[in-house]
Amino acid sequence: MNTSQKTRPKVIIIGAGLAGLSTAFQLFQLSRGLFDIEILEARNRVGGRVETLRKPFSYKLFAEAGAFWISDKHALTLYYCRKFGLNNIKEILKENQELQYISQDFQFKCPAVVREDGQPLPLGSRTKKPSPWPNLRMDESQVGLYAFLSRYLCSYRALLDAGDPNWPYPQISIDVEKLDKMNFLEFLKNTGASDGAIDLMRPWFAWWDNLEKLSALSILRDGAVTRQLCDEGHPRWYTLSDGMSQLPEAFQHQLKNIVKITFNAPVVKITQNGNAVTVTHGNAEKQLSGDYLVCAIPFSTLRYIENLPFSPNKLQTIHQLRYSTVARVYLQCRKRVWKKGKFNGVVFTDIRKNSQEGIGSCGMNLLDMTLAQNSENGILQAYMVGDLGREVTAMKEVDRIRFFANKIKPFYPGIEKEVDWGHCTSKCWDNDEWARGAYHMFEPGQMMTLIPHITNTEGHVFFAGDHTSGRPGWMEGALQSGHRVAKEILKMHFQKAN
Ligand SMILES: Cc1cc2nc3c(=O)[nH]c(=O)nc-3n(C[C@H](O)[C@H](O)[C@H](O)COP(=O)(O)OP(=O)(O)OC[C@H]3O[C@@H](n4cnc5c(N)ncnc54)[C@H](O)[C@@H]3O)c2cc1C
């Protein structure tokens, strides 16, 4: 190390996910190399919850364990993909035409996204045939899912730019506290949706947990609901056709000679003493001290670090923020049977373990993980959250695979003959030691009480991660948080210097 390096102020970042990587990258860019930056990462790779699984698949197929979708609204994600020369950004689900809907209780299918004024009319019809979907009111049976989303959710445009990190603004005209205290199922009922309409809309929200476990406000805040669906027409969706891990790997490449990344270095203890911050990491319990520390890890793992030197409000928030259960199961198939049959591989379902489960519980959503890959063979994935996700997480892997294959047999006749059983797998995020859940969610009443304490700095410790952004559960949020923290560090550093 030369003399100028020795005297550089030191920034330690915990976590080499997109938040940690973008903090390092942005801090280096903005400060032109003023800081000595080191990242400590528990795993042996970068990317965290962005992870492309290449094993145990064959035929060069791969699937995503975490992030897969990039929205056209996620400007920073697209910016970095382009900046790093990732020229395999592929649009998928054009106009959402491919989306379908299956019910396990009776054989029924419809395109899942239908505009109030548009074609086709999936429930009821222009010929006024009775709707095949149960428990819908007359006024609902003539229109489709998209119309329900618009009718029951879009009055909350008044939330304004709910993705802004400074949200909620004082000028919001509706009672956000009341909405936060209400669970999402109650909200839908209060807004006038019938049980049948809720049933139909439910798979649309099968990304977090059972509907009664979620703060209504948190779901309304999600950009896909409050803005993309209602005001701006169909969102456009992209993925990286060679795998999403390319994005964090591109960051790693850019940081190669400017930032040290130490792998297999789980941080187990943090101490703050005046202006110095010290972390203990790795099995040999090495110590590293610096001027500033960035916690770019989810609160679900931060809460396991010893002696967190933070205020009572911060500690309470770190312990209370809940993370969604997501179980994903992947079936590798010699032929994409779903391409030829009645149902394609982009399907919302209400398939649960037991069809008697309550109206708030979520079903299994299906996705051809190989949509952007050119091959005869493919990987069909089940995405399961809430009670179903927890039940599947508790199973052995072999049982998860059997469960999935059995449930979809009625819709894809003969699929079991095409499955490469030795090349199927699953990913349950609750069991991942360095994530302990998929992405955070707010229970009723938590959003307004916890948000004020998620992002704020504690002494010389800063907080990054998608959970600290207005776009939680998205790479976009993780990247945005890195930009915010880089600015915060610079501000504190120059304030101290003056
Ligand atoms: C199932 C699933 C589906 C998703 N789908 C999408 C999608 O389609 N589109 C999208 O944009 N986003 C999606 N996301 C969200 C996206 O993956 C995350 O928002 C984003 O990757 C979070 O980045 P992060 O850096 O904040 O956290 P992470 O990626 O979790 O990074 C944190 C890093 O810290 C490390 N770490 C944890 N604890 C310690 C410790 N004690 N010491 C040292 N290191 C530690 C971890 O190993 C990890 O590498 C999905 C996520 C999941 C789980």
Ligand as a Chemical Component Dictionary entry (heavy atoms), coordinates in Angstrom:
data_LIG
# 
_chem_comp.id                   LIG 
_chem_comp.type                 NON-POLYMER 
_chem_comp.pdbx_formal_charge   0 
_chem_comp.three_letter_code    LIG 
# 
loop_
_chem_comp_atom.comp_id 
_chem_comp_atom.atom_id 
_chem_comp_atom.alt_atom_id 
_chem_comp_atom.type_symbol 
_chem_comp_atom.charge 
_chem_comp_atom.model_Cartn_x 
_chem_comp_atom.model_Cartn_y 
_chem_comp_atom.model_Cartn_z 
_chem_comp_atom.pdbx_ordinal 
LIG C1  C1  C 0 -37.488 -14.633 -5.256  1  
LIG C2  C2  C 0 -37.084 -13.238 -5.665  2  
LIG C3  C3  C 0 -37.568 -12.698 -6.837  3  
LIG C4  C4  C 0 -37.188 -11.414 -7.220  4  
LIG N1  N1  N 0 -37.606 -10.932 -8.422  5  
LIG C5  C5  C 0 -37.163 -9.730  -8.836  6  
LIG C6  C6  C 0 -37.401 -9.293  -10.155 7  
LIG O1  O1  O 0 -37.998 -10.016 -10.962 8  
LIG N2  N2  N 0 -36.943 -8.058  -10.518 9  
LIG C7  C7  C 0 -36.233 -7.266  -9.667  10 
LIG O2  O2  O 0 -35.839 -6.161  -10.062 11 
LIG N3  N3  N 0 -35.974 -7.678  -8.408  12 
LIG C8  C8  C 0 -36.403 -8.889  -7.990  13 
LIG N4  N4  N 0 -36.075 -9.335  -6.749  14 
LIG C9  C9  C 0 -35.472 -8.404  -5.786  15 
LIG C10 C10 C 0 -33.970 -8.183  -5.985  16 
LIG O3  O3  O 0 -33.328 -9.410  -6.150  17 
LIG C11 C11 C 0 -33.463 -7.469  -4.742  18 
LIG O4  O4  O 0 -34.250 -6.330  -4.508  19 
LIG C12 C12 C 0 -32.024 -6.997  -4.851  20 
LIG O5  O5  O 0 -31.221 -7.973  -5.439  21 
LIG C13 C13 C 0 -31.548 -6.651  -3.453  22 
LIG O6  O6  O 0 -30.199 -6.244  -3.497  23 
LIG P1  P1  P 0 -29.486 -5.847  -2.130  24 
LIG O7  O7  O 0 -28.090 -5.546  -2.476  25 
LIG O8  O8  O 0 -30.304 -4.842  -1.423  26 
LIG O9  O9  O 0 -29.559 -7.159  -1.214  27 
LIG P2  P2  P 0 -28.890 -8.592  -1.460  28 
LIG O10 O10 O 0 -28.923 -8.957  -2.886  29 
LIG O11 O11 O 0 -29.529 -9.521  -0.496  30 
LIG O12 O12 O 0 -27.358 -8.386  -1.068  31 
LIG C14 C14 C 0 -26.930 -8.431  0.264   32 
LIG C15 C15 C 0 -25.588 -9.159  0.300   33 
LIG O13 O13 O 0 -25.135 -9.162  1.646   34 
LIG C16 C16 C 0 -24.598 -10.430 1.953   35 
LIG N5  N5  N 0 -24.708 -10.606 3.410   36 
LIG C17 C17 C 0 -25.817 -10.854 4.151   37 
LIG N6  N6  N 0 -25.509 -10.901 5.462   38 
LIG C18 C18 C 0 -24.163 -10.675 5.546   39 
LIG C19 C19 C 0 -23.246 -10.592 6.625   40 
LIG N7  N7  N 0 -23.617 -10.760 7.907   41 
LIG N8  N8  N 0 -21.936 -10.331 6.353   42 
LIG C20 C20 C 0 -21.505 -10.152 5.063   43 
LIG N9  N9  N 0 -22.353 -10.239 4.002   44 
LIG C21 C21 C 0 -23.664 -10.484 4.247   45 
LIG C22 C22 C 0 -25.436 -11.389 1.160   46 
LIG O14 O14 O 0 -24.728 -12.596 0.916   47 
LIG C23 C23 C 0 -25.676 -10.607 -0.127  48 
LIG O15 O15 O 0 -24.698 -10.879 -1.104  49 
LIG C24 C24 C 0 -36.370 -10.644 -6.366  50 
LIG C25 C25 C 0 -35.884 -11.196 -5.186  51 
LIG C26 C26 C 0 -36.216 -12.489 -4.844  52 
LIG C27 C27 C 0 -35.629 -13.086 -3.602  53 
# 
loop_
_chem_comp_bond.comp_id 
_chem_comp_bond.atom_id_1 
_chem_comp_bond.atom_id_2 
_chem_comp_bond.value_order 
_chem_comp_bond.pdbx_ordinal 
LIG C1  C2  SING 1  
LIG C2  C3  SING 2  
LIG C2  C26 DOUB 3  
LIG C3  C4  DOUB 4  
LIG C4  N1  SING 5  
LIG C4  C24 SING 6  
LIG N1  C5  DOUB 7  
LIG C5  C6  SING 8  
LIG C5  C8  SING 9  
LIG C6  O1  DOUB 10 
LIG C6  N2  SING 11 
LIG N2  C7  SING 12 
LIG C7  O2  DOUB 13 
LIG C7  N3  SING 14 
LIG N3  C8  DOUB 15 
LIG C8  N4  SING 16 
LIG N4  C9  SING 17 
LIG N4  C24 SING 18 
LIG C9  C10 SING 19 
LIG C10 O3  SING 20 
LIG C10 C11 SING 21 
LIG C11 O4  SING 22 
LIG C11 C12 SING 23 
LIG C12 O5  SING 24 
LIG C12 C13 SING 25 
LIG C13 O6  SING 26 
LIG O6  P1  SING 27 
LIG P1  O7  DOUB 28 
LIG P1  O8  SING 29 
LIG P1  O9  SING 30 
LIG O9  P2  SING 31 
LIG P2  O10 DOUB 32 
LIG P2  O11 SING 33 
LIG P2  O12 SING 34 
LIG O12 C14 SING 35 
LIG C14 C15 SING 36 
LIG C15 O13 SING 37 
LIG C15 C23 SING 38 
LIG O13 C16 SING 39 
LIG C16 N5  SING 40 
LIG C16 C22 SING 41 
LIG N5  C17 SING 42 
LIG N5  C21 SING 43 
LIG C17 N6  DOUB 44 
LIG N6  C18 SING 45 
LIG C18 C19 SING 46 
LIG C18 C21 DOUB 47 
LIG C19 N7  SING 48 
LIG C19 N8  DOUB 49 
LIG N8  C20 SING 50 
LIG C20 N9  DOUB 51 
LIG N9  C21 SING 52 
LIG C22 O14 SING 53 
LIG C22 C23 SING 54 
LIG C23 O15 SING 55 
LIG C24 C25 DOUB 56 
LIG C25 C26 SING 57 
LIG C26 C27 SING 58 
# 
